[in-house]
Each structure stands twice: as structure tokens, then as C-alpha cells.
Amino acid sequence: MNIYDIAREAGTSISTVSRVINKKTNVNPEVKKRVEEVLKKYNYKPSAIARGMVTKTMKSIAVLTVDVRVPHYAKTIYIIERIFSKKGYNVTVCNIGNSAEECARYVKILAEKQVDGIVLIGSVFANIIDTEENIALLSDIPVVIANGSLPYKNFRSVMVDDRGSIREMTDHLFDRGYRELFYVHDMDTPSADIKASGFKEALKLRNVLDSDERIIETEYGLEGGRRAADIIMEKGCKFDGVVCGEDITAIGVMKRFKELGLCIPEDVAVTGCNNCRETIICEPELTTIENKPELQGQLCATILSDIIEGNSVENGVVVKAEIVERKSVGRKV
């Protein structure tokens, strides 16, 4: 049983059947009733492809992320999926694993499937998706980037004020008497670079001139944090505070300092960023930055939905992060 069979038995045209299936209002009530009776009789379910040909929408969006297991990304994706699911959309989540090749592969697949929109979760996409081939494939698809931006007419962004949040955290330590600060830079992403620049800006405003020497390069994670702590100790200079761009790395820093006999926050304060759940189960609990992934998800979903529905939207919005004070920072003054 197809749409032609339905139209024949109901004694009407296939365009009228399509209007009934897609709940259009411009249908004669008596004809509508006949069509609905035939649909019910055969338990007819139109395919997504057939419906899409009529409505010009596949009711499908995709979310691309580096790794859905990262808590911050997972929170953002969860909100996006819930919002679009309630609107009747199918949501596909794709993990690219920080691979430009995987990103290109998914872009090609999603363009072929004619998805209604795409959300990119992570600042890294501002780099790896920006190729001539990818942008050409996406030219007719609205795209929203969480914490990134690209200068194309079909791209919108939801940015977190990473620079401002790290600058504010650095000021937070200064205001509490910590003066000899280091920053742990642990990821190769635009967001990580912007965070480090916020730290340097804060030091410059405090007339600290050796900010570049206070940036510690390491890898993301507990072991990266432990390594950063060792590097700081090996420098042999005074220090009393460490600002980190990621919570897990900050916890690694704390663990290593404690192993070396330092007390936190009495000897050294440590801060993180993202407010993941581990921040409240480590000891001491970690002072961190709440960058509101749920709000990012809501804004991404709202912007993409508005574009799909033909509403006007801003080119980009900025989320203001907040400091969450816990026990890893004390007060020296």
C-alpha cells in the first residue's frame, strides 16, 4: 500500500493525501475524513524519505563531537538531543576522534542524507572542518558551532567566554593573596589557546612581565597534570597557585603536589575548568569554572531550530561562565 493506492481508494489526489498526512489545514473536511479512514484501515506509515520530499525536510539533524564520552560534551549533546527529539527530529551523534579524515567522512555522509542541520561540539571544529570540500558540501545546511566560529553565511556560533573566565579565575587567586602563579596548557585546541591568553592578560594587568615562562605545556588528563606539577617543581622558583584549563588535569596536579608533601590550599592553590563531577569527589574539592554546557546545548538547539523554521537569528551568542568556589583555594590575605 502506497500513497497512490491510498488516493485511489479515498477517491482523491495524491497531493491531497500528502496534505492530510502532513497535517495541512487546507483540506476539505469530508475528503480529509475519507483519507484518514483509509490510512487507519491499512495502518499506513509514510516513510521519512517520502515525507521529506513533500515537506522539504527530513526531520533529521546531526551532532558532531570529538568524543561523546567527555562529560562537558555529553551534557551539551544530551540537551540538544532532548530538544530536537521532542520536535519530532531524528538526532544522529557522530564521534570524529579529533580526526580531520573522520570529520570529512561524516560531512560527506550527512550532506548526502540531506540532514536539516548540524551542530558541532568543540572549538577544534573551527580548524578541522574548515576545508574547501567540507564547506562546499555544507553550503546549503545550517551549522551551529558550540565554542567556535567560522566566517560562512550558514554558520552560527555559541561561544563561551574562555578568555574572560580564566582571566577572572586568575584575578580570583590574586585577590586572595596568591601571587606566584602558573598556568597549565594541556590541549591543542582554539579554546585551550584562548584560555592561556586570558591568564597572560590577567598577569599583564598585574604588571607581571614573565607570563610566557609561567605557561606549562603538558597533555590532557591525570598524568598530564602530574607531569605539569613535576615541571613546576623542577623550575625551582617560588609558586603558590596553579590555574588549569581542564578539571581532570587540575586534579592530576593536586594529586602530585600532595604526594610531594605540599598542602592544598595552604602551600599552593589549584583551580580547574568545566565543573565536571570529579571536582566534588577529589580532595580537597576543586575550585573551578562552570561554563554551562546545558545552556550551550539549549542555545545551539534554539538557534538551529530557528534557522530551520525560517526565523531570524543572531550570528553568534556568548555564554558567561562563573567561578565555583571550593576548598582548593584559600585566602592568604
N, C-alpha and C positions, 0 to 999 in steps of 0.2 A: 504494500500500500504506500503510494507516494502522493505528492501534492496534486498531481494531475488526477489521480483516482479520487481523491477527496473532493476536488472541484466538480468532477463529473457526477458523483453520487449526490452532492449537495445542490447540483443544478446551478452552479455559478462559475465565475472565472478563477484562475489560479491566483491572480492579483488580489482578489477579494479574500481568498483563503489565506494568503500571506498576511493581509491586514488583520484578519482575525487572530491568526497565530501570534502575531507581534503586537497584539492588543492596541491596534489603532482605533480611533474613535469614529472615523468617517465610514461606517458600515451600517447598512440598513438593518435594524433590529431583527426583522424576520429572517433575513438572509444569514445574519450572524448566528441566530439560534439554530438554523439548519446545519450550518458548518460545524458548530460546537457539538451537535448531536452526532454527526459523522465522526468527528475527531474522537469523541468519547467512545463510540461504538467500536472503533478499531484501536483504541488506546494509542493514537498516533503521537509520536515524539519527533519533532523536526530535528535534523542533525545540526550541529553547530555551524558547519560549513554552509549548509543551505540557508540557515537563518542569517548568517553573516553576509551572504550575497544580497539579501533583501535589505537588511538594516545597515549595511556598510560598516559593521563592527563585528569582530569575532568574540567580543566579550572576554578578552584574554589579555593579560599583562604578564610581564616577566620582571623578576628581580635578579640582578647580577651582583654577586658579592665575592670577596676573596675567599672567605671561609665562614660558612654559616655557623660553625661551632664557636666562633668568637662571641662572647656574651653581648658585647655592645652591638655588634651587627645583628645578632639574633633578636634582640629586643626591638630594634628598628624594623626588621623584616616581619616579625610577628604582628606588629600594629598594621603595617601595610597590607599583609595578607588578610587580616580580620576585616579591615575596612572594605577592601575590594570584594572579598567573599560575600559580604552582606549585600553588595550591589549586584551580585549575580555573576561576577567575573571568575574565570579560572586563573589562578596565580601559579606561575612556574618559577621556581627558585633555582638559580644556576651558580655553581661554585667554580671560579676560574683558577683558584690556587695561585694567584699572583702571576699568571702566565699570559703573555700577550697573545700567544698562539691559541690558547683556550678561549680567550676573550673574543678573538676574531672568529673562531669556530661557532661560538654561541650567537654572535651578532648575525652571522650568515643564516643560521637556522631560524632565528627569531624573525628576521626580515622575510624569509621565505614563508613563514607561518602567518605573516601579516598581523602580528600582535598589535593591540591598540596603543600600547605604551610600554615604556621600560623605566625602571628605577635602578640606578647604580649606587651601591652602598660602599663607600670608601673613597678617600681622596686619591688613592692610587689610580682610579679610572681617568682622572684628568690627564694622566700620562699615557697609559697603555691603550686607551680606546681611541686616542687622537691620531688616527691614520687616515689617509685619503680613502682607502677602501671601506673602512668602518663607517666613516662619516657619510659616504655616498650611500651605503646600504641603509643608514638610519635617517636619511634626509626627510622621509615622509612619516617618521614615527616620533611622537613626542617623548622626550627623555628628561628625567629629573635626576640630578646627582646629589646624593647626600654627602655634604662636606667636600665639595669640589665644584669646579666651574669650567665651562668651555664656551668660546665665543661663537656659537652657532645658533641660528634663529629658532631651532626646535629644541634647544637645551635650556633647562631651568635648573636652579640650584637652591639647596637648603644648606646654608653654611653654619658651622659652629665657630664662635669667636675664639679659636685656639690661641692666637697671639695674645689677645686680651686676657684670657683666662690664666695662662701661665704667667703673664706679667703681674696679674693680680695676686697669684699664689706667691710669687717671689716677694712682692710687697708685703704680703701677709707674714712671711718669715722675718723680713726686716723690721716690721712693726712690733714684733715680739722679741726683738733683741738678737736675732741671728744675723751675723754679718759676713761670715766666710762661707759663701755658697758655691755649690757645683750643680751642673745640670747633666742629666743622663739622657743622651740621644740614642735611641735604640731601634729605630725603624727607618727605612729608606722610602718615605712617602712625603708628598707635599705637606700633609698635616703635621708630620713629625718635624719637618724643617721650619714650619711656621711657629710651632711651639718653641723651638730653640731660639728663634728670633725674638719671641716675646720675653724670654729670660734675659737675653742680651740687652734688649731695650730697657728692662727694669734696672739692670745693673748700671747702664749708662745714665739713667735718671738719678742714680745714687752716686754718680761720679766714680764708679768702679771701672777702671780702664782696661783690665786684662780679661774681658769676658770670654774671648775665644779660648783662652787657656783653661777656662773653667767648664768647658763642654767636654764631657766624657763620652766617647763613642763605644758602643757595645751592641750586642744582639738582644732582641726582644726575649723576655722570659726570666724565670728564676735564675738560671745560670748566668744569663747576661747581667742581671742585677748584682750577683755575687762577684762577677768579674769587674764590674764598674767600681764596686766597693774596694776591691783589691787595688785597682789603678789609683783611686783617690789616696789610699793609704801609702802606696809606693811613692807618691809625689813628695811626701814628707813635709807638706806645708799645712798650715792651720786650716781647719774646716769645722763648721758646726751645723751645716744644713745641706741637704741634697734634694733637689727638685727633679722629679721624674715625669716623663711624658706618658707612661703607662703604669697601671697599678701593679701588674704581676712583676714587672721589672723592679718597681719600688720595694715590693715585698722581698725580692731576692737581695736587694741592697740591705734592707733591715736585718735579714737573717745572717748575712755575712758579718755585718758590724757587731751583732750580738755575739757571734762566735769568736770575734776578736776581742771581746771584753768591753765593748762600748755600750753605754746605756742610752736608750731612746725614750724620751727626747732630751734627757739631761745633757748628754755629750754631743749628740747630733740629732737634728730633726730630719725627718724624711717625709716627702709627700708624693702622691701619685696623681693619676688622671683617669677618669671613666667611671669611678664609683661602682666597680664590679663587686659581686657578693663576697669575694675573698677579703675585701678591705675590712670587713667586720668580724672575720674569724681568725685573722692573724693577730699577733701580739707584739706590741700594742696595736689597737685598731688604727687604721691608716687614715690620716687626713688626705683628702683627695678632691677632685673636681667632678662635679655632677654635670655632665654635658648633655643630659636629657635625650637619650636615644628614642624614647617613646614619643616625645614631642617632634623629633626629627621625622619619625615614621609617619606621624599624623599629618605633618606639613607636606611631606613628599606625596602622600596619598591624595591629599586635598588638591594640591597643585595639578597633579597628573589627571585626576578626575575632572577638574575644571577645564583643562585643555581638551580632553576627550569630548566633553559635553559642549564645547564651543564657547566657554566663558572666558572673559579676560583675566589674565593673571600677571603678577609681578615677575620680572626676570629672575629675581632671587630674593630670599629672605635670610635673616641671620638669627641664630639661636644664641641667647646669652647664657653662658654656663655659670655655675655657682660653686663656691667653696663649701665643702662639707667638713667641718672641724671635728677631729677625733683626737686620739691620745698620742699620735706620733709627733705632734708639735706641742711644745710647752710655751712658757713665757719666761724669757731671761731678763726682762726689764720690769 
